[in-house]
Amino acid sequence: MHCSVTLENMKRWVKMIRFIGGLCLVTLLGIAYISYLCHNSLCLAPERFSLSTRYSASASSSSSSSSRSEVPSSPTSTTKLVVGLASTVNIESVAFKEAYEMGFDITDRDVIVFLHIQKTGGTTFGRHLVRDLNLENPCNCPRKRKRCDCFRPNTINEQWLFSRYSTGWKCGLHADWTELTDCVEGALDEYEGLAKKRRYFFITVLRDPIHRYLSEFRHVQRGATWKSARHWCGGQEFTSLPHCYKGSNWTGVELDEFMNCSYNLAHNRQTRMLADLTLAGCYTGYNTTADQLERDRILLQSAKQNLASMAYFGLTEQQAVSQYIFERTFHLDFENNFDQANATLSAQAIAELTPAQIERVRQLNSLDEELLAFARQLLQERFQLLKRRDPHFRQNWLRMVHPLKSERIDGNSLV
């Protein structure tokens, strides 16, 4: 009798242990599943991907204060505020003044990150970075290979340059600001096999919107698509963006057809690629008219703020000034001067357009037009600041403008 009771109790205990173990297993599996879904804060998608009052111009000051207070205060968190808009970047990014005052330390943990926008002259500038900088240990560029090894001195795999011609498209083809700030640190950790904190010097090149847009149109007309771009935003890849063409490419497209595609990413490309897209819903409802004015306002303000916070940017139309600013900011010299491309071809292409077509191009790139006006003013301010602080300005400027007969030595007249 006693034995049978004991045996029955043992069976109950075994069943209870199995039940508890089953609960634990289900709980662990649930946590793992939720963690997978919430990778890179995807669980916050409904809140972040909508144009809520948090990002509205009419948002109350208390709401703005509340959203700002949620931003981590760690030294590796950079907070960007754009008229009530708050975006957190969890990497240490270096702004222009800090870059100029402290310099770029190629031997430590500093990394230049090149945000390459299509048809801005970025290919030429990218080659300058890997081939023309006067360094004790220049990038190693083997023949018949597109990429160069830009390793820090006395290292075998630590990159000081993150760009197409050094690391390749590690964060996706023509990765934008949203993609790069989310990806660059993890990509370098994986490449170098070591997780560590770095200082990131973001740089880019901008171009006159009409010239850039027409250049992209002709490139697409010849068969370019960039359809392998990831469009990563807010923790997910937007792979289902509609194409403006049927088939493998848009070869032979006419300008009017190119302009009439409402979801053509060529429209205001520079603003979109410099903005924090998570502030405006990423690509959700990209080609709809709902809240379009509010979305445009957010993107433009974010692009301006991100441009102003970059360590460096140049303008395709002002090559000498752009080169001077780079060299004085990073305390690095180029062995070969930047060439100011002849604008005759672009002017001829524009001359072939009707007044209605030119106006339509302007309308489709109105955000880029405003961004470029801001950039030109900011570039001039940086140039004048560096000029005043340069005791050898005349000598340094002459070295850059000597081949450019159209620029005055004092630098006040810019191509």
N, C-alpha and C positions, 0 to 999 in steps of 0.2 A: 504493500500500500504506500509506504513512504517512498519507495523507489519510483513508483509510477507518478507520484506528485512531483518529485524532483525532475523526472524526465519531461513532464509536461511544462514545468517552469522553464527548463532549458530551451524547449522548443519555442516558447513565447519570446524568450530573450533573443534567440536566433532570428525570429521573424522581425522583432523590433530593430535589431542591428541592421538587418537587410533593408528594412524600411527607411531607417535614418541614412544608411549608406546610399540608397537610391535617391533620396531627397538631395543629399550633398552632391551627387553626380549630376542630377538635373540642374541644380543651382550653378555648379561650375560651368556646365555646358551653356546655360543661359547667359552667364557673365561673359564667356568667351564669344558668344554670338553677338551680344550687344556691343562688346568692345570692337568686334570686326565691323559692325554697321556704323559705329560712331568714330571710326578712324578719321583723324583730322577734323573732328568736330562736326561730322556729317549730321549727327542727331539734332544740331542746332539749325539745320537747313530751313525749316519753315519760318523761323524768326529772322534769320539773316538774309534769306533770299526774297524778302518782300520789302517794298518801299513803305516802311512803317513810319510813324511819327517820330521815331528815334532819329531818323535821318531827314526829317522834313524841316523846311525853313521855318515852319510855324511851331516847331517843337519848343516846349517850355524850357526855361533855364534849369528847373529842377530835374527834368528828364535828362538834359545834357549832363548835368553834374552827376546824376546817378550812373549813366552809362560810362562816364569817364572814370568814376571811382572803381569800376570793375576791372580796369586795365591793370595788369600786374606791374608792380613797381620795381622789379628786378633790373639790374643794370643791363641785361641783355634784351630788354624789351624796349622798343622804340615806339612812342606814341605819336601819331600824326593827327593833328586837329585841323579840320577844314570847315570853318563856320558852323560849328556844332557837330561835325561828322568826326567820329573817332574810329581809327583803324589801328590795330595792334600788330606789330611785326616782331616776332620773337627771335630776332637776330640782331647783332650789334652793327648798325649801319652808320657810316661816318659821313657827316655833312661837309660842305665846301670849306667853311672857315676852319673847322677842326683839321681837315685834310691839309690845308695850306699851312696852318700853324704847327702841326705835329709831324707832317710829312707822311710818306708811305714807306713802311719798313718791310722790305722784301725778304728780310732774313727772319722775321718773327711770324706773326699770324695774320698779316694783312692780305686781303684778296681783292683784286679788281674784278668786278662783275660787269660785263658788257651786255646791255640790253639792246639787241640789234633789231631795229624796226625796218621792215622791208622798204627798199628803194629810197633810202636816205643817204646813200654813200657809205653804209656800214661795212660792206665787204672790203672796200679800200682801206677804211680806217682800221678794221680788224687785222688786215695784213700789216699795217704800220705797227700795230701793237706787238706782233710776234716777230717782226723782221727788222724794224728800224730803231728800236729803243737802244740807247747807248748804255749797256749794262756790263758789269764785270763778268757775269755769267749769263749771256744772252740765251734766248730760246733756241733749242736745237730743232732745226727744220730739215729733216732728211729729204733728199730728192725723191720725187714721185710719190710723196705722201702729203695729203692735204693738211694734216694737223701737225703742230709743233709741240715739243715738250718744254713747257715753261716752268721748270722746277726751281725751287728756292736753292740758293747756294748750299752745298754740302748735304743735299738730300737727293733721294732717288725717285720720289713720287709725290712730293708736296707741291701742289700747284699754287702760284701766286696770281694767276690769271684764269678767269672762268669765262670762256668765250668759244665761239664756233671753231676758231683755228687753234685752240689749245686743248680744251677738254671735249670739244664737240657739243652737239645739242643734248647735253645731259638732262636738261629740264624740258625738253621738247623743242620742236622746230620753231625758231623765232619766238622763244618763250617771252611772255610779257612780264610786267612788274608783279602782277598777282601770282603768276607761276613761279618766277624766280625767287621771290621772297619766301615762298612756301617750300621750295625745293632745294635751293642751292646748298644749304648746310648738310642736309642728308645725302645729297649727291656727292659732295666732297668727302664726307665721312666714309661712304661706300667706296669711292675711288681710292682713297688713301688707306683704307682699312683701319681707321682710328677715329673715334668720336671726340671732337674737341670744339671749343668756341673760337671763332675767328672774328676779325673786324672786316666788314664788307664795304668796299668803295664802289658804289653803283655809278655807272657812266652810260651815256647814250649819245646819239646824234640825231638831230631833227632837220627837217627840210621844209622849204616853202610848200604849203599844202597843195596848190594847184600843180606845180611841177612834179611833186611826189605822186599825186593821184594819177596823172597822165602817164607817168613812168610805169606805175603798177598796171595800169590798163594795157599798155603796150606789151608788158611782160606776160600778162595773162593772155593777151591776144596771140602770143607766140607759143602758148601751151602751159605756162606755169599755173600751179594750183595751190600749193602748200597744204594739200588736203591731209597730210600726215601730222599736222599740228594737233597737239593734245587738247588745248583749250581747258586746262585744269583750273578749277576755281572752287573755293569753299569745300575742299575735300573730295571733289568728284571730277571726273572727266566728262566733258560735254561732247559726246561723239555723234549725237544725232542732229547737229546743226544743219539746216537745209543748205543745199548747194544752189547756186544760181544757174547751173548748167546741167544738161543731161549727158550721160556718157562719161568718159574719162577726164575730159578737160573742156575748156571754153575757147579753143583755138578758133581764130577768125572772128571773134565777137566784135560788133560795132560799138562805138562809144555810147550811143543812146541806149542800147540794150544793156550795156554795162552799168549805166547810171540808173536805169529803171528797176534794177533788182533791189528791193527794199532791204533785204538781209545781206547785202554785199558788205563784207568786212573791210573792204577798202575805204568805205565812207568813214571819215573821222578816225582813221586807223591810229594815228599818233596819240590822240587823246585816250582812246580805249586801251592802248597798250601801256600807257603810263599811269592809268588810274587803278585804284583798288576796286576791282569789279565786285567784290563781296558787298560793298556798300550800296550797290544798285542792283542786287539780285542776280549777279553773275550773268549767265546767258538766258535766264528764264524770261520768256516773253520778249526776247531781244528785238524781234521784228514786228512787235505790236505797237499800237499808238497809245495804249493805256499808260498814263503817268510818264509819257515820253519827255515832256518838258522838265519834270522833276528829275528823271533819270539823267538827262543831259546836263542839268545843273550840277548834280552830284559828281558825275564823271569828270566834268571840266575842272571843278574845284579840286577834286582829288588829284587829277593829273598835274595841275599847277603846283600843288603842295609837294607831291612826290618829286617833281622836277627840281623845285627849289631845295629840297632836302638831299639831292644827289651830290656826290663829291665833285662831279664834273658832267657837263654836257657841251656839245659843240653844235654848230650850225653849218650845214653843207655850203651855204652861200658865203660864209665868212671863215675860210680855211685858215688864214694866217692868225686871226684873232683866236680861233679855236685851238690852234697848235700852241700859241703863246700861253693861253690859260691852262692847258694841260701841263705844259712843262713847268710852269711856276707853281701850280697846285701840287703836283706830285714830286717836284724837284728831280725830274727825269727829262733828259733831252732826246729828241729824235735825230738820227743821223741824216735823214732825208726830209726835206720840207714837204708839207702838204701841198698838193697842186690844186689851184682854183680852176675847176673845169669850165670850159667855155660854155656859156649859156645860150649860144646861138641855136643849137639844136632844139632846146626846150622852147625858146622864143619862136622858132619856126613852127613847131608843133602847135603851139597856142595860136599862132597866126592863122592856121588852117581851120580853126574852130569858128563856128558862128557865135555872135554875141550871146544868143540864147544858151548855147552849150557852155560857154565860159561862165555865165551866171549860174547855170545849173550845177556846175562843178563847185562853184563857191558855196552855194547853198548846202550841198551835200557834205561839205567840209568846213562848215561854219565854226564848229568847235575847235578844229585844228587851226583855223585862222586866228581865233582868239588866243589859243595856246601859244602860237608862234609869236604873236605880238608881245605876250608876256615874256616869252623866252628871249626875244631880241633885247628887250629892256633889261632883263636879268643878266644876260651875257655882257651887255655894255657896262653894267654896274660892277660885275666881277672884273672885267678888263681894266676899268679905271682904278679899282682898288689895288689890283696887282701892279699896275703901272706906277702908282704913287709909291708903292713899297719897294720897287725894284731900282736899286742904285745904278744898275747897268742896263736900264731900259733901252736906251738908244742902240746900244750894241746888240742886245738880244733881239730887238725888233727888226733891225737892219738885216740880221741873219735870216729872218723869215720872209721879209717882204722884198728883198732884193730882186728875186725873179718876178715879182708881181708889180709891174710898172704902174698899175692903176691904183695902188694904195699909197697914201702919203706916209712919210716916215713917222709922223707924230701919232699915227694910229687913229686919228679922229675921223678919217674917211674910210669906211669899210665897204668891201666889195659886196 
